[in-house]
């Protein structure tokens, strides 16, 4: 997912709106964050997307994904291995 954001020039969106250049106007910042949000959504499986779809901001969306899948349980580790190897 991070590689896709880097390739599309959207990696700064992971740090939030405050990390975007000040010379960007608010409309462009909003478009930038929406593009990053949609790129992340395209990388997720449907069952994962259903759990986080209620979040509308990119940073909250990523935080929710972290809380759901970054725990050290065996189930999450196996799921993440499966997910990364099928890309």
N, C-alpha and C positions, 0 to 999 in steps of 0.2 A: 504494500500500500504506500509506504513512504517513497519507494522508487517511482511509483506513478506520479505522486505529487511533485517530486523533484523534476521528473521529465516534463511535466506540464507547467513548471514554474510556480507551483502553488505551495511549496513547502513552508513558507513563512506563515501560512494560515494555521499551522499547528500550534504556534505560539500565541495566537489571538490577534485581534484587530490592532492592539497597541504595538505590535512588532512591525506593522506595515509602514512604509515610508510616509512621512508627514506631508510630502508634496502630493500624495494621492488624495483626491477629494472623497467625500463620504460616499458618494454614489459608486465610484470605482472600488472603494474598499468593500462595500456591500456585495458588488458583483464578484469580486475576488473571493470572498468568503463563501458565496453561494456555489461558485465553481469548485472550490475545494470540498465543500460539503457533498456535492453531487458525485465528485470523483471517488470519495470515500464510500459512498453508498453503492456505487457500481462494483466495488471490490468485495462486498459482503454477500454471504449466502442469505437466502430468504428468511430462514429461521433466526438468524442473527439480526437481520434488519428489523424483523418484527419486534424484537426486544428493545431497540433503541430509536425507533422511528418517531417517537413522540418528542424527541429533542430536536429543536429547530436551529440551534446555533452550533457552529462547527466545534468550538472548544468544549461545549457541554456534551456534544455527541461523542467526541473522543474520550472524555472523562468517563462517560457511562460505559463505553466499550472497555476501558481499562478496569473499571470496577467489576465488570462481568467476567472478563477473560484473562486478567493478568494475575490471578491468584495461583498459588503453587499446587493446586490439586492435580492429581493424576489424570482425571478426566479432561481438565482444561489443557494440560500439556499434550495429551494424545490428540485432542481435537486440533490444537494449534499445529502440531506436526503434520497431521493429515492435511490441514488447510494449506500450509506452506508448500507441501510436496505436490499438491494438485494444481498449483498456479502455472 
